[in-house]
């Protein structure tokens, strides 16, 4: 996993995450899909990015839950990525603060419960599917 940073490189933030946070919370995602790289065999064995397994946003977090069961997740200090600019209105693609806090507080052994019994039904009720990510309101329609 690459650490997400801005154009400055944020050396202190990278040191904090690569040196501390990713060691303590080593079996969860600390960056979005823009910073993920996989061994193909592990990705395939985990079921890959699958609408049948997870039709909601946060595919990057859910797939890492499945991949992490197969081995370790690493965040090398010198592997970082700068995400592209984000949409200004994130209501149709974002999880709530409470959902994010619970994600970080949920032990790895209970992450399947978190995604499939807790978060999935909540995202479904709000209509927050992965298809919302394809909607680009900043682009003008011709």
C-alpha positions, 0 to 999 in steps of 0.5 A: 500500500502506498501512503497518500500525500499531497505534492509536498510529500509530507515526510512527517505524515509518511513517517507517522503512518509508515512507522507507527499507524500501519504497524499498530493497525496493520490489517486495515486500509490507510489509503484509497484504491489510488495507492493499492498494488497487489500480488495478482495471485492474492487478488485473484484468490481473494475474489478480486474487485467484485460487484457480487461480493461488494456492490458499494463504495469503499471497494478499496477497503473491503477488498483489502479485508479479503486480501489481508486474510491471505498475508501481510499488508505493507506500507513502505516509507518510500511508496507514496501516491498523490490522489487526484482532486476529489469531488466537492460533494461527497454525500453519495460516495462517503461513509459517516464519521461514526462508520469510519471510527467503528472501522478503525476500532473493529478488530481484524477478526470482526471486519467481515461482520463490519463490512457485510452485517453492519456497513453494507446494509447501511450503504444499501439503505442510503443508495451508496453503491460503487456506481455513484463513483462513476458519476462525475458532476464536475464534467459538463454533459454535451 
